[in-house]
């Protein structure tokens, strides 16, 4: 007898035994927990989007004020040769 047949027999034997009683409030508790998880995910998603939007706004304000695309003015003047 191979291992898979033995496992199938064990599963069949377990399924033939009487099933335990399920608590009456189990479905209500599961639905409440699911709703709580959905609310938590929704809040976390909104918080993430708010943080991303704030980062975009902060970057835009920095870019407008600092103007990093412009070449900074020279610190020293070039030497004057040929006068």
Order of alpha helices (4+ residues) and beta strands (2+ residues): alpha-alpha
